[in-house]
Each structure stands twice: as C-alpha cells, then as structure tokens.
C-alpha cells in the first residue's frame, strides 16, 4: 500500500534559469520580476496565462484575448529551447 496522496494526472515541467536581456523588452522584464515575487501557486497560473494569452496583468487576471508580438517571441524561444 502506497503512502501519501496519489500522483496527479499530467506532466511536470521544470523551467531552468531564465535571463532577461534588454532586447527582450520591458514587458517581459516586468513579468519576470512579478513572477519571481509571486507565491508558488500563483507562479504556475501566471506562466500558463502568459503562454495562453499575453503578458498583461497576469498576477490576478485570466488569459487575455489575442496574442502580442512579445508573447509570440517568448513562446517561440521556449519551443526552440533557447531558454
């Protein structure tokens, strides 16, 4: 008989160190600073919201409609393994 709670469905992704560079833009810097200061449960929601719909007001708001260029570039870099 196992101990503890059962394993939740899905996959776990560990995101390594992330360096902001000036060419990444100020919106990404603000997002990363807010992400660093957020509670662990809030970080997960912020990352999912950013990937789903943009970097604006991710601390409390849900996903935004549409996708801006900075978010597109962020997703492309993540998918290409540049981070």
Residue pairs with C-beta under 8 A, 6 or more apart in sequence:
15 47
15 83
16 83
18 32
18 83
20 28
20 29
20 32
24 70
25 70
27 55
27 56
27 70
28 55
28 70
28 74
30 55
31 46
31 50
31 55
31 58
34 46
34 58
34 59
35 43
35 46
35 47
38 46
38 59
42 59
45 58
46 58
46 59
48 63
49 58
49 61
49 62
49 63
49 64
50 58
50 71
50 74
51 71
51 74
51 75
51 78
52 63
53 63
53 64
53 65
53 66
53 67
53 71
54 63
54 64
54 66
54 67
54 68
54 70
54 71
55 68
55 70
55 71
55 74
56 64
57 64
77 83
